[in-house]
Amino acid sequence: MNQFRFSRRPDIGDRIKVSFEFFPPKNDLMEARLWETTTRLQVLSPDFVSVTYGAGGSTRERTARTVGRIRRETDLDPAAHLTCVDASRAEVDEVIAEFMAMGVTRFVALRGDPAEGVGARYRPHPSGYANAAELVGALKAQGATDISVSAYPEKHPESPDFATDVDMLKRKVDNGATRAITQFFFDNDSFERYVERIRRAGIYVPIVPGILPVHNFTQVANFSARCGTHVPAWLAERFEGLEDDPQTHALVAAAVAAEQVLDLVERGITDFHFYTMNRADLVVAICHMIGIRGSTAASENRPVAA
């Protein structure tokens, strides 16, 4: 298949569950944008939202602060990302306890990238959790009730083959993971083949597609090349010539993502995780097109404090 089918039915929005990913802000301006985004997206009643944890645990305090504020000031149910990079088991357990003390029992458990970023060689901490499977086990033992993990429809770039990937996912599920959220992708056929491979391996937790709205095609294409995500030729053609036309670029991006989601719905998928990049416009437009309209009542009843 070269591109998606667009055929929305009126009841689709009632059958879809969405979740949103944020990253902790680095400064006051970014914090203001995040809370504007949060205010706009909470009316869509997502199943949960998640807050990322920087490479090498570099955003530990900011992640905790953001998760805490979401719990205090919104109706959203936050999941805290957690990694095991450059940290001992005692240090990771301390972070888990900190989130638990806030009342957070949802987590996204990831091995994580080294502080040097994507592409750098991963080395387990000598006294730390060696991988995401061990981290899931620690979270489960300490009372986490909902644990999401990562999955890779086009294979993790460090894995030698799909069998290795599938084996790691099975270990994470066996240790207590309740869902897998995929790396973003643009080829729905690849996702469908991946899910079939996962089911044949006896893994039956939900496999939730990670959807990335294309805010900047050039940046997304460059990042895709580094993380092993295929960018189809038809997708590049959609954005061709729009480098200096942000308004048209945004319209095309919303349409492309809505088409992708609706095609996946036709294939039986009902849960979707959006990588928001702390920006609301495209996500709101996409959700509107797939039938998720929300209500202003949520934001009126529980305003997000400035």
C-alpha positions as CSV (number, residue, x, y, z in Angstrom):
1,M,0.0,0.0,0.0
2,N,1.4,3.4,-1.0
3,Q,-0.9,5.5,1.1
4,F,-3.8,5.4,3.4
5,R,-7.5,5.2,2.8
6,F,-9.6,8.1,4.2
7,S,-13.2,7.0,5.1
8,R,-14.5,8.3,8.3
9,R,-17.7,6.9,9.8
10,P,-19.7,9.0,12.3
11,D,-19.2,6.5,15.2
12,I,-15.4,6.2,14.9
13,G,-14.7,8.9,17.5
14,D,-16.8,6.9,20.1
15,R,-14.6,3.9,19.6
16,I,-11.2,5.5,19.7
17,K,-9.1,6.1,22.8
18,V,-6.2,8.5,22.6
19,S,-3.2,9.4,24.8
20,F,-0.7,12.2,24.5
21,E,3.0,12.5,25.2
22,F,4.6,15.7,26.5
23,F,8.2,16.6,27.4
24,P,9.2,18.7,30.5
25,P,9.8,22.3,29.6
26,K,13.3,23.8,29.8
27,N,12.4,27.4,30.5
28,D,9.5,29.7,31.3
29,L,8.5,30.3,27.7
30,M,8.4,26.5,27.0
31,E,6.5,26.0,30.2
32,A,3.8,28.5,29.2
33,R,3.5,26.7,25.8
34,L,3.2,23.3,27.5
35,W,0.4,24.5,29.8
36,E,-1.5,26.1,26.9
37,T,-1.2,22.8,25.1
38,T,-2.3,20.9,28.2
39,T,-5.4,23.1,28.5
40,R,-6.4,22.6,24.9
41,L,-5.9,18.9,24.9
42,Q,-7.5,17.9,28.2
43,V,-10.9,18.7,26.8
44,L,-10.4,15.7,24.5
45,S,-10.5,13.4,27.5
46,P,-7.4,11.3,26.8
47,D,-7.0,8.0,28.5
48,F,-3.8,9.3,29.9
49,V,-0.9,11.6,29.2
50,S,2.8,10.8,29.6
51,V,5.8,13.0,30.4
52,T,9.2,12.0,29.0
53,Y,12.5,11.4,30.9
54,G,15.5,12.9,29.2
55,A,18.5,11.0,27.9
56,G,20.6,9.7,30.8
57,G,18.0,10.8,33.3
58,S,18.8,14.5,32.5
59,T,15.3,15.7,33.2
60,R,14.5,13.9,36.4
61,E,13.5,16.9,38.4
62,R,11.7,18.6,35.6
63,T,9.8,15.4,34.8
64,A,8.7,15.0,38.4
65,R,7.7,18.7,38.6
66,T,5.6,18.5,35.4
67,V,3.9,15.2,36.4
68,G,3.1,16.7,39.8
69,R,1.6,19.8,38.3
70,I,-0.6,17.8,35.9
71,R,-1.9,15.8,38.8
72,R,-2.7,18.9,40.9
73,E,-4.0,21.2,38.3
74,T,-5.8,19.2,35.7
75,D,-8.2,16.3,35.3
76,L,-5.5,14.4,33.3
77,D,-4.1,11.1,34.4
78,P,-0.3,11.4,34.0
79,A,2.2,8.5,33.4
80,A,5.8,9.2,34.3
81,H,8.5,8.0,31.9
82,L,11.4,6.3,33.6
83,T,14.7,4.9,32.3
84,C,17.5,2.9,33.8
85,V,20.4,4.8,32.0
86,D,23.4,6.0,34.2
87,A,21.6,5.2,37.5
88,S,22.0,2.5,40.1
89,R,19.0,0.4,41.2
90,A,18.8,2.4,44.4
91,E,18.6,5.7,42.5
92,V,15.9,4.4,40.2
93,D,14.0,3.0,43.1
94,E,14.2,6.4,44.8
95,V,12.6,8.0,41.7
96,I,9.9,5.4,41.6
97,A,9.1,6.1,45.3
98,E,9.0,9.8,44.6
99,F,6.4,9.3,41.9
100,M,4.4,6.9,44.0
101,A,4.3,9.5,46.8
102,M,2.6,11.8,44.4
103,G,0.0,9.2,43.7
104,V,1.4,8.2,40.3
105,T,1.0,4.5,39.5
106,R,1.2,4.8,35.7
107,F,4.6,4.6,34.1
108,V,6.3,4.3,30.8
109,A,9.3,2.1,31.3
110,L,12.1,2.5,28.8
111,R,15.8,1.4,28.7
112,G,16.5,4.9,27.6
113,D,19.2,6.5,25.5
114,P,22.7,7.4,26.8
115,A,23.3,11.0,27.7
116,E,25.2,11.4,24.4
117,G,21.9,10.8,22.6
118,V,20.5,8.6,19.8
119,G,23.3,6.5,18.2
120,A,25.6,6.4,21.2
121,R,26.4,3.0,22.6
122,Y,24.3,1.9,25.5
123,R,26.2,0.6,28.6
124,P,24.2,-0.7,31.6
125,H,25.1,0.9,34.9
126,P,27.3,-1.6,36.9
127,S,24.8,-1.7,39.7
128,G,21.7,-0.7,37.8
129,Y,18.8,-2.3,36.0
130,A,20.3,-3.7,32.8
131,N,17.3,-3.1,30.5
132,A,13.6,-2.2,30.3
133,A,12.5,-5.7,31.3
134,E,14.3,-5.5,34.6
135,L,12.9,-1.9,35.1
136,V,9.4,-3.2,34.5
137,G,9.9,-5.9,37.1
138,A,11.0,-3.2,39.6
139,L,8.0,-1.0,38.9
140,K,5.6,-4.0,39.3
141,A,7.2,-5.0,42.6
142,Q,6.8,-1.5,43.9
143,G,3.1,-1.2,43.1
144,A,2.8,0.3,39.6
145,T,-0.6,-0.6,38.2
146,D,-0.2,0.4,34.6
147,I,3.2,0.0,32.8
148,S,3.7,0.9,29.2
149,V,6.8,-0.1,27.3
150,S,8.2,0.6,23.8
151,A,7.8,-1.5,20.6
152,Y,9.4,-1.1,17.2
153,P,7.4,-2.0,14.1
154,E,10.5,-1.5,12.0
155,K,12.9,-3.0,14.6
156,H,15.0,-1.2,17.2
157,P,18.0,0.2,15.4
158,E,20.4,-1.6,17.8
159,S,18.7,-5.0,17.4
160,P,20.3,-7.5,15.0
161,D,16.9,-9.0,14.0
162,F,13.2,-9.0,14.7
163,A,13.5,-12.1,16.8
164,T,15.7,-10.2,19.3
165,D,13.1,-7.4,19.4
166,V,10.2,-9.7,20.0
167,D,12.1,-11.6,22.7
168,M,12.8,-8.4,24.6
169,L,9.1,-7.3,24.3
170,K,8.0,-10.7,25.7
171,R,10.4,-10.3,28.6
172,K,8.9,-6.9,29.4
173,V,5.4,-8.3,29.2
174,D,6.2,-11.3,31.3
175,N,7.6,-8.9,34.0
176,G,4.4,-6.9,34.2
177,A,4.0,-4.6,31.2
178,T,0.4,-3.8,30.4
179,R,0.7,-2.2,26.9
180,A,3.3,-1.5,24.3
181,I,3.5,1.9,22.6
182,T,5.3,1.9,19.3
183,Q,8.0,4.1,17.9
184,F,6.3,6.4,15.3
185,F,6.0,5.0,11.8
186,F,4.3,6.0,8.5
187,D,3.9,2.6,6.9
188,N,0.7,0.9,8.3
189,D,1.4,-2.3,6.5
190,S,4.7,-2.6,8.5
191,F,2.8,-2.0,11.7
192,E,0.2,-4.7,10.8
193,R,2.9,-7.2,10.0
194,Y,4.6,-6.4,13.3
195,V,1.4,-7.0,15.3
196,E,0.9,-10.3,13.6
197,R,4.5,-11.3,14.5
198,I,4.0,-10.2,18.1
199,R,0.7,-12.2,18.4
200,R,2.4,-15.4,16.9
201,A,4.9,-15.0,19.7
202,G,2.2,-15.3,22.3
203,I,2.2,-11.6,23.3
204,Y,-1.4,-10.3,23.8
205,V,-1.1,-6.9,25.5
206,P,-2.4,-3.9,23.4
207,I,0.1,-2.7,20.8
208,V,-0.7,1.0,20.6
209,P,0.5,2.9,17.5
210,G,2.6,6.0,18.2
211,I,1.5,8.8,15.9
212,L,3.8,11.7,15.1
213,P,2.2,14.7,13.5
214,V,4.7,16.2,11.1
215,H,5.4,19.7,12.4
216,N,8.6,20.0,10.2
217,F,9.1,17.4,7.5
218,T,12.8,17.9,7.1
219,Q,13.4,17.4,10.8
220,V,11.2,14.4,11.0
221,A,12.9,12.8,7.9
222,N,16.4,13.4,9.5
223,F,15.3,11.9,12.8
224,S,13.6,9.0,11.0
225,A,16.9,8.1,9.3
226,R,18.7,8.0,12.7
227,C,16.1,5.8,14.4
228,G,15.3,3.5,11.5
229,T,11.9,4.7,10.6
230,H,11.0,4.4,6.9
231,V,9.7,7.6,5.2
232,P,7.7,6.5,2.1
233,A,8.2,8.4,-1.1
234,W,4.5,9.3,-1.3
235,L,4.9,11.1,2.1
236,A,7.9,13.1,1.0
237,E,5.9,14.1,-2.1
238,R,3.0,15.4,0.1
239,F,5.4,17.9,1.8
240,E,7.5,18.8,-1.3
241,G,7.8,22.5,-1.8
242,L,6.2,23.5,1.6
243,E,9.4,24.4,3.5
244,D,8.5,28.1,3.4
245,D,4.7,27.6,3.7
246,P,4.0,26.7,7.3
247,Q,0.2,27.1,7.0
248,T,-0.2,24.7,4.1
249,H,2.4,22.4,5.7
250,A,0.2,22.2,8.8
251,L,-2.9,21.4,6.8
252,V,-1.2,18.6,5.0
253,A,0.3,17.3,8.2
254,A,-3.1,17.1,9.9
255,A,-4.6,15.4,6.9
256,V,-1.8,12.8,6.6
257,A,-2.0,11.8,10.3
258,A,-5.8,11.6,10.2
259,E,-5.6,9.4,7.2
260,Q,-3.1,7.2,8.9
261,V,-5.3,6.8,12.0
262,L,-8.5,6.2,10.1
263,D,-6.7,3.5,8.0
264,L,-5.5,1.8,11.2
265,V,-9.1,2.0,12.6
266,E,-10.2,0.1,9.5
267,R,-7.7,-2.5,10.4
268,G,-9.2,-2.9,13.9
269,I,-7.0,-0.5,15.9
270,T,-8.8,1.7,18.5
271,D,-6.0,3.1,20.8
272,F,-3.5,5.7,19.6
273,H,-0.7,7.6,21.3
274,F,0.2,11.0,19.9
275,Y,3.7,12.5,20.2
276,T,2.6,16.1,20.7
277,M,6.0,17.9,20.8
278,N,4.2,20.1,23.4
279,R,2.1,21.6,20.6
280,A,-1.7,21.4,20.4
281,D,-2.8,22.6,17.0
282,L,-2.1,19.6,14.8
283,V,-3.3,17.1,17.5
284,V,-6.6,19.0,18.0
285,A,-7.1,19.1,14.2
286,I,-6.3,15.4,13.8
287,C,-8.6,14.4,16.7
288,H,-11.4,16.6,15.2
289,M,-11.1,14.8,11.9
290,I,-11.2,11.3,13.4
291,G,-14.3,12.2,15.4
292,I,-12.9,13.2,18.9
293,R,-14.3,16.6,19.6
294,G,-14.3,16.8,23.4
295,S,-16.1,19.2,25.6
296,T,-15.3,22.6,27.0
297,A,-16.7,21.5,30.3
298,A,-13.5,19.9,31.4
299,S,-11.4,23.1,31.1
300,E,-14.2,25.2,32.6
301,N,-14.5,23.0,35.6
302,R,-10.7,22.5,36.2
303,P,-8.8,25.4,34.7
304,V,-5.0,24.9,34.4
305,A,-3.3,27.5,36.6
306,A,-0.8,29.9,35.1
